[in-house]
Amino acid sequence: GFLSPQNEASIRVQCIKLTELLARFPEISSIRAAKLDLEGFEYRVLKRFFQEQPKTIWPRVLLVERGLGLLAKAGGDVNELIGESGYRLALAHGENFIWETK
């Protein structure tokens, strides 16, 4: 699939689902941490990931950026989604947030 914001300065970026990547490397049994910087697509990507994947594969730590200017187009607030999914906020600095499993 591709992620592509709809504006003049956008570029298309080919993507692969994390579960597909993990299937290529079966020796990886867990994810300790994941950093997402998806230019406003964090909410959509994580929402689908949380819906489709068992909690046993979810990262223990999530680092995300939440740009307030992108919230209207993001589909939802990534921080609310992460908090409602069982993570607790460990650290916040500006638009950057670190979440960890409870």
N, C-alpha and C positions, 0 to 999 in steps of 0.2 A: 504494500500500500504506500501511499504518499501523504505527507502533510504539507499543506500549502495555504498560508493566509492569503486572503484575496486583496492584495494591494499592489501597486506598481513596483515596489522594491522587493517583492517576495521572490523566493526561489523554491523549486520543488525539491523535496528531500525524500529519498526512498527510505522506507522504514521496514523493520521486521519486528514482529511481536516478541516480547521477552520469552514467552513460552516456546516459540519456535527456535529461538537462539539456544535456550536451555536444552531442547531436544537434540540439538547438534552436538552438545557437550554433556553427555549423561553423567560424567564424573562430578559435575557441579550439583550438589544436593540441596543447597540453600543459598539465599541471598542475604548477606549481612547488611549491606547498605546500597542505596540507589540514589543518584542525583538526577533530577529531572529539570531540564531547562528547555522547554518546548514552546517558548514564545506564545503562551496563552492556551496551549493545547493540554496542559497538565491535567485539568479537570476531566476532560473527555477521555484521555488515555487511562488515567487511574480509575475512573468510574467503571469503564469496561473491564479493566484488569481485575478490580475487586469483585465484580459481578461474575466473571468467568473462571477465576482461579481460586483454588482452595487456600485458606489462610496459611497452611503449612509452607507455601511457596512465597508468601508476601515478604518483602524486605523487613528486617528488624528496624532499620533506620531509613527514613526518607528525607532527603534534602530537596526542597522545592523553592522556586521563586514565584511570588504572586504579585504581578504588576497590577496595581489598582486600575490603571488605564485600560487594561485588557479584560476586566471582569465582565463588562457588558457583552462581549463577544465570546467569552470563554465557555458559556453553557452552565456555569455555576462557580461557586467559590471553592477552590481546591483545598483550602484549609478547613472549611466546614466538612467537606467530604472525608478528608483524612481523619479528622477528629471523630466523626460519626462512625468511622470504620474501625475504631478501637485503638488508635494511636494517641499519644499524649505529646503536647508541645514541649520540647526540651530546650529550645533556644530560638529566639527571634532577633533579627538585626535588619532593620530597614525592610526590604521586600523579600528577604531570605529567611527561611524557616527550616528548622530541623525537628522532625517528628520521630518518636521511637515507640515501639510496641509497649503496651502496659504490662 
